Amino acid sequence: MSRILVDLPDAQVEELTALAEAERRPRAAVIREAIDAYIAQHKHALDVDVFALWKDKKLDGLEYQQELRSEW
């Protein structure tokens, strides 16, 4: 396991400490869990392939956009 140094504002440290104490867990474990969640969320966003997403649609993209905007 590697160690890293991270600067956090005092308010974040206080909130983190309170959360860790309430859960009776080490702050490091809470931080690792938060980082795992962050990575999973952002990794999924990067894995989404948006190219050719519209290819099987029957409606022209511009027509669809105009239809949506007509509601405004």
Sine and cosine of phi, psi and omega as CSV:
sin_phi,cos_phi,sin_psi,cos_psi,sin_omega,cos_omega
0.00,0.00,0.66,-0.75,0.01,-1.00
-0.99,-0.11,0.37,-0.93,0.08,-1.00
-0.92,-0.40,0.64,-0.77,0.10,-0.99
-0.74,-0.67,0.38,-0.93,0.02,-1.00
-0.95,-0.30,0.79,-0.61,-0.01,-1.00
-0.77,-0.64,0.76,-0.65,0.07,-1.00
-1.00,0.02,0.81,-0.59,0.02,-1.00
-0.83,-0.56,0.58,-0.82,0.11,-0.99
-0.89,0.45,0.47,-0.88,-0.02,-1.00
-0.82,0.57,-0.62,0.79,-0.02,-1.00
-0.88,0.47,-0.64,0.77,0.03,-1.00
-0.92,0.38,-0.65,0.76,0.02,-1.00
-0.89,0.46,-0.68,0.74,0.01,-1.00
-0.89,0.45,-0.71,0.71,0.01,-1.00
-0.90,0.43,-0.66,0.75,0.02,-1.00
-0.89,0.46,-0.70,0.72,0.02,-1.00
-0.88,0.47,-0.69,0.72,0.01,-1.00
-0.89,0.46,-0.68,0.74,0.01,-1.00
-0.90,0.43,-0.71,0.70,0.00,-1.00
-0.88,0.47,-0.67,0.75,0.02,-1.00
-0.92,0.40,-0.65,0.76,0.01,-1.00
-0.90,0.45,-0.57,0.82,0.00,-1.00
-1.00,-0.01,-0.06,1.00,-0.04,-1.00
0.80,0.60,0.76,0.65,0.01,-1.00
-0.74,-0.67,0.42,-0.91,0.08,-1.00
-0.92,0.39,0.53,-0.85,0.04,-1.00
-0.85,0.53,-0.62,0.79,-0.01,-1.00
-0.86,0.51,-0.63,0.78,0.01,-1.00
-0.92,0.40,-0.64,0.77,0.03,-1.00
-0.91,0.42,-0.67,0.75,0.01,-1.00
-0.90,0.43,-0.70,0.71,0.02,-1.00
-0.87,0.49,-0.66,0.75,0.01,-1.00
-0.90,0.44,-0.66,0.75,0.01,-1.00
-0.90,0.43,-0.65,0.76,0.02,-1.00
-0.92,0.39,-0.66,0.75,0.07,-1.00
-0.85,0.53,-0.70,0.71,0.00,-1.00
-0.90,0.43,-0.67,0.74,0.01,-1.00
-0.88,0.47,-0.73,0.69,0.00,-1.00
-0.89,0.46,-0.72,0.70,-0.01,-1.00
-0.87,0.49,-0.68,0.73,-0.02,-1.00
-0.91,0.42,-0.71,0.70,-0.07,-1.00
-0.98,0.18,-0.48,0.88,0.06,-1.00
-0.91,0.41,-0.66,0.75,0.03,-1.00
-0.87,0.49,-0.66,0.75,0.00,-1.00
-0.89,0.45,-0.57,0.82,0.00,-1.00
-0.97,0.23,-0.40,0.91,-0.03,-1.00
-0.99,0.15,-0.20,0.98,-0.04,-1.00
-0.96,0.26,0.84,-0.55,0.01,-1.00
-1.00,-0.07,0.93,-0.37,-0.06,-1.00
-0.99,-0.12,-0.16,0.99,0.01,-1.00
-0.94,0.34,0.70,-0.72,0.00,-1.00
0.91,0.41,0.39,0.92,0.00,-1.00
-0.91,0.41,-0.48,0.88,-0.11,-0.99
-1.00,-0.09,-0.06,1.00,-0.18,-0.98
-0.87,0.49,-0.51,0.86,-0.04,-1.00
-1.00,-0.07,0.07,1.00,-0.01,-1.00
-0.98,0.22,0.59,-0.80,0.02,-1.00
-0.99,0.12,-0.45,0.89,-0.06,-1.00
-1.00,-0.02,0.67,-0.74,0.07,-1.00
-0.89,0.45,0.62,-0.78,-0.05,-1.00
-0.87,0.50,-0.65,0.76,0.01,-1.00
-0.92,0.40,-0.66,0.75,0.05,-1.00
-0.88,0.47,-0.66,0.75,0.02,-1.00
-0.89,0.46,-0.69,0.72,0.00,-1.00
-0.89,0.46,-0.71,0.71,0.00,-1.00
-0.89,0.45,-0.62,0.78,0.04,-1.00
-0.89,0.46,-0.69,0.72,0.03,-1.00
-0.90,0.44,-0.67,0.75,-0.04,-1.00
-0.96,0.29,-0.36,0.93,0.00,-1.00
-0.92,0.39,-0.33,0.94,0.02,-1.00
-0.96,0.29,-0.32,0.95,-0.03,-1.00
-0.98,0.20,0.00,0.00,0.00,0.00
